[in-house]
Amino acid sequence: MSTEIPIGELSPSLAFGAAYFCISSIGTRLTNIAETYTEEGFFGTATVAFRMPNTKDRLEITLLVDSKSPAIQLELSGGDEEKQPEYLNEIAQRITETLNRFSSVPGVKLSHASKAVVVERKIDESLNQLLTDPDYQKVYVKVADARERLIRIGGDFQPATLEMGAILEPLAGKTGPIPQEEHEELALNLLRWKKEIKKIVNQLTTETDEE
């Protein structure tokens, strides 16, 4: 089941980021993502798996944004087919509200928020790597990429960059699969950083600009 959500005033890449931020939570799992920037424009797609709150329905939601179209393509699969229209409508409404919220954010704050949302996606990629192929070097590269992006934002994100650096140091230079005890600790740290990033992005996109 699918629907379309107008992008509005945001650029396609920002709309993709805002929509992803909306559907991603501590309880979701990123299973697929691809972003492409070409002379023809932006293309982004992402799929996350999750369970609807207070139900046993396990679902997948796929976002697709193409600069050739003024709308986000939203597709829902899984769960109770009779409830899919209700679920899809609820998710589409939340995404619309998030797009409107991001659209009203002043330039500097929007820039910081959009960059932080990219970091959140990179952390989700790290978590997916950890779950599917917990190789030291592959996980290290993804976490290091997320940290470098966070460093460039600075400000409120600095504590997380310091913590990430401390976690990355013992991973550097190691090869082979990550042991289960390290696997679990790293996953918990990644989820904690993701939670902190989402908190700051929410602050950036809801606080009134007093300047």
C-alpha positions as CSV (number, residue, x, y, z in Angstrom):
1,M,0.0,0.0,0.0
2,S,1.4,3.4,-0.9
3,T,0.7,7.1,-0.9
4,E,2.3,10.4,-1.8
5,I,3.3,13.3,0.5
6,P,3.9,16.8,-1.0
7,I,7.5,18.0,-0.3
8,G,6.4,21.6,0.0
9,E,9.2,24.2,0.3
10,L,12.0,21.9,1.3
11,S,14.6,20.7,-1.2
12,P,14.3,17.0,-2.1
13,S,17.3,16.0,0.0
14,L,16.1,18.0,3.0
15,A,12.6,16.4,2.6
16,F,14.2,13.0,2.5
17,G,16.2,13.7,5.7
18,A,13.2,15.1,7.5
19,A,11.0,12.2,6.5
20,Y,13.6,9.7,7.6
21,F,14.1,11.5,10.9
22,C,10.3,11.1,11.4
23,I,10.1,7.4,10.8
24,S,13.3,6.4,12.5
25,S,13.3,5.7,16.2
26,I,15.2,3.7,18.8
27,G,12.8,0.8,18.0
28,T,13.2,0.8,14.2
29,R,15.9,-0.9,12.1
30,L,17.3,0.4,8.9
31,T,17.4,-2.4,6.3
32,N,18.2,-0.4,3.2
33,I,19.3,3.0,2.2
34,A,20.7,4.7,-1.0
35,E,21.3,8.4,-1.8
36,T,22.5,9.7,-5.1
37,Y,23.4,13.3,-6.1
38,T,23.9,13.8,-9.9
39,E,23.6,16.7,-12.4
40,E,20.0,15.6,-12.8
41,G,19.2,16.0,-9.1
42,F,18.7,14.0,-5.9
43,F,17.5,10.5,-5.5
44,G,17.0,8.9,-2.1
45,T,15.4,5.7,-0.8
46,A,15.3,4.1,2.6
47,T,13.5,1.2,4.2
48,V,13.0,0.7,7.9
49,A,11.5,-2.2,9.8
50,F,9.5,-1.7,13.0
51,R,6.5,-2.7,15.1
52,M,3.5,-0.4,15.5
53,P,3.2,0.7,19.2
54,N,0.8,-1.3,21.3
55,T,0.4,-4.0,18.6
56,K,2.2,-7.1,17.4
57,D,2.2,-5.9,13.8
58,R,5.7,-5.9,12.3
59,L,5.9,-3.5,9.3
60,E,8.3,-2.1,6.8
61,I,8.0,1.5,5.5
62,T,9.9,2.6,2.4
63,L,10.6,6.3,1.5
64,L,11.5,7.3,-2.0
65,V,12.4,10.9,-3.0
66,D,13.2,11.8,-6.5
67,S,13.9,15.5,-7.4
68,K,11.9,14.9,-10.6
69,S,8.8,14.5,-8.5
70,P,7.4,17.1,-6.0
71,A,6.3,14.4,-3.6
72,I,7.6,11.7,-1.3
73,Q,6.6,8.2,-2.2
74,L,5.6,6.3,0.9
75,E,5.1,2.5,0.8
76,L,3.9,0.3,3.7
77,S,4.1,-3.5,3.8
78,G,3.5,-6.2,6.4
79,G,1.1,-6.4,9.3
80,D,-2.6,-6.7,9.3
81,E,-3.8,-5.7,5.8
82,E,-7.1,-4.4,7.1
83,K,-5.1,-2.0,9.4
84,Q,-2.6,-0.9,6.7
85,P,-4.7,2.2,5.6
86,E,-4.9,3.4,9.2
87,Y,-1.2,2.8,9.8
88,L,-0.2,4.5,6.5
89,N,-2.4,7.5,7.2
90,E,-0.9,7.9,10.7
91,I,2.7,7.7,9.4
92,A,1.9,10.1,6.4
93,Q,0.4,12.6,8.8
94,R,3.4,12.5,11.1
95,I,5.8,13.0,8.1
96,T,3.7,15.9,6.9
97,E,3.9,17.5,10.3
98,T,7.7,17.0,10.4
99,L,8.1,18.5,6.9
100,N,6.2,21.6,8.0
101,R,8.2,21.8,11.2
102,F,11.5,21.7,9.3
103,S,10.3,24.2,6.7
104,S,9.8,26.8,9.5
105,V,13.3,26.5,10.9
106,P,15.7,29.4,10.4
107,G,18.7,28.8,8.0
108,V,21.5,28.1,10.5
109,K,19.4,25.8,12.7
110,L,18.0,24.0,9.7
111,S,21.6,23.4,8.4
112,H,22.7,22.0,11.7
113,A,19.5,19.9,12.0
114,S,19.8,18.5,8.5
115,K,23.5,17.6,9.0
116,A,22.6,15.9,12.3
117,V,19.9,13.8,10.6
118,V,22.5,12.5,8.1
119,V,24.6,11.5,11.1
120,E,21.6,9.7,12.6
121,R,21.3,7.7,9.3
122,K,25.0,6.9,9.4
123,I,24.6,5.6,13.0
124,D,21.6,3.5,11.7
125,E,23.9,2.1,9.0
126,S,26.5,1.3,11.6
127,L,23.8,-0.6,13.6
128,N,22.7,-2.5,10.6
129,Q,26.3,-3.4,9.8
130,L,26.8,-4.6,13.4
131,L,23.7,-6.8,13.1
132,T,24.3,-8.3,9.7
133,D,28.1,-8.5,9.4
134,P,29.9,-7.5,12.7
135,D,33.3,-7.1,11.2
136,Y,35.7,-4.8,13.1
137,Q,36.9,-2.8,10.1
138,K,33.5,-2.5,8.4
139,V,31.9,-1.3,11.6
140,Y,34.8,1.0,12.4
141,V,34.6,2.7,9.1
142,K,30.9,3.5,9.4
143,V,31.1,4.7,13.0
144,A,34.2,6.8,12.1
145,D,32.2,8.4,9.2
146,A,29.3,9.3,11.5
147,R,31.7,10.8,14.1
148,E,33.6,12.9,11.5
149,R,30.3,14.4,10.3
150,L,29.3,15.1,13.9
151,I,32.6,16.9,14.5
152,R,32.0,19.2,11.6
153,I,28.7,20.3,13.2
154,G,30.2,20.9,16.6
155,G,28.2,22.8,19.2
156,D,25.8,20.7,21.3
157,F,27.1,17.5,19.6
158,Q,30.7,17.8,20.9
159,P,30.1,15.5,24.0
160,A,29.0,12.7,21.7
161,T,32.0,13.1,19.4
162,L,34.3,12.7,22.4
163,E,32.5,9.5,23.5
164,M,32.5,8.1,20.0
165,G,36.3,8.7,19.8
166,A,36.9,6.8,23.0
167,I,34.8,3.9,21.7
168,L,36.5,3.9,18.3
169,E,40.1,3.9,19.6
170,P,40.1,0.2,20.7
171,L,38.4,-0.8,17.4
172,A,41.1,0.6,15.2
173,G,43.4,-1.9,13.7
174,K,41.4,-4.9,14.7
175,T,40.2,-7.4,12.2
176,G,37.7,-10.3,12.1
177,P,34.3,-10.6,13.8
178,I,33.4,-8.5,16.8
179,P,32.8,-10.7,19.9
180,Q,29.3,-10.9,21.3
181,E,30.1,-9.0,24.5
182,E,31.7,-6.1,22.5
183,H,28.9,-6.3,20.0
184,E,26.2,-5.6,22.6
185,E,28.1,-2.8,24.3
186,L,28.7,-1.0,21.0
187,A,25.1,-1.4,19.9
188,L,23.9,0.2,23.2
189,N,26.4,3.1,22.7
190,L,25.2,3.6,19.1
191,L,21.5,3.7,20.3
192,R,22.4,6.1,23.1
193,W,24.1,8.5,20.6
194,K,21.2,8.2,18.2
195,K,18.8,9.1,21.1
196,E,20.9,12.2,22.0
197,I,21.1,13.3,18.3
198,K,17.3,13.0,17.9
199,K,16.8,15.0,21.1
200,I,19.0,17.9,19.9
201,V,17.4,17.9,16.4
202,N,14.0,18.1,18.0
203,Q,15.3,21.1,20.0
204,L,16.7,22.7,16.9
205,T,13.4,22.3,15.0
206,T,11.0,23.3,17.7
207,E,12.6,26.1,19.7
208,T,11.7,29.7,18.7
209,D,14.5,31.7,17.2
210,E,15.0,34.7,19.4
211,E,17.6,36.4,17.3
